[in-house]
Amino acid sequence: MSGEIAVLESAEGTILWRTLQECRQAHWILQKEVSPGVFSVSLTTTGRRALETSGRPAN
């Protein structure tokens, strides 16, 4: 698993975006705008560790 997805800004305000905000606040993901209205979301090392300790495979 690459640990990276693209998310459209038009989905802002949805459960997905609220979840992404929580993950960003926990430092589990990085989010950056790669083009207008399109964001790259990737796992940080802390996020991968959180997945590993939760019992879910990170790969």
C-alpha positions as CSV (number, residue, x, y, z in Angstrom):
1,M,0.0,0.0,0.0
2,S,1.4,3.3,-1.0
3,G,-0.3,5.2,1.8
4,E,-1.4,8.0,-0.5
5,I,-4.7,9.0,-2.0
6,A,-6.2,12.0,-3.8
7,V,-9.3,13.8,-2.4
8,L,-11.5,16.4,-4.1
9,E,-12.2,19.6,-2.3
10,S,-15.9,19.3,-3.3
11,A,-16.2,16.6,-0.7
12,E,-15.3,19.1,2.0
13,G,-17.8,18.9,5.0
14,T,-18.4,15.2,4.5
15,I,-17.6,12.4,6.9
16,L,-14.5,11.8,4.9
17,W,-13.2,15.3,5.3
18,R,-14.0,15.4,9.1
19,T,-12.1,12.1,9.5
20,L,-9.2,13.5,7.5
21,Q,-9.1,16.5,9.8
22,E,-9.0,14.3,12.9
23,C,-6.2,12.3,11.4
24,R,-4.3,15.4,10.5
25,Q,-4.7,16.7,14.1
26,A,-3.3,13.4,15.3
27,H,-0.3,13.8,12.9
28,W,-1.2,10.6,11.1
29,I,-1.5,12.2,7.7
30,L,-0.1,15.0,5.6
31,Q,-2.4,16.9,3.2
32,K,-1.4,19.2,0.4
33,E,-3.1,20.8,-2.5
34,V,-1.6,19.4,-5.7
35,S,-3.9,21.3,-8.1
36,P,-6.9,23.5,-7.6
37,G,-9.5,21.5,-5.6
38,V,-7.4,18.3,-5.5
39,F,-5.5,17.3,-2.4
40,S,-2.9,14.6,-1.9
41,V,-3.3,12.8,1.5
42,S,-0.4,10.6,2.6
43,L,0.4,8.6,5.8
44,T,3.1,9.8,8.1
45,T,5.4,7.5,10.0
46,T,3.2,8.2,13.0
47,G,0.1,7.1,11.0
48,R,1.8,3.9,9.9
49,R,2.7,3.1,13.5
50,A,-0.9,3.8,14.6
51,L,-2.1,1.3,12.0
52,E,0.4,-1.3,13.0
53,T,-0.4,-1.0,16.7
54,S,-4.1,-1.2,16.0
55,G,-3.7,-4.7,14.5
56,R,-4.4,-3.7,11.0
57,P,-1.7,-4.3,8.3
58,A,-0.1,-1.2,6.9
59,N,0.9,-2.9,3.6
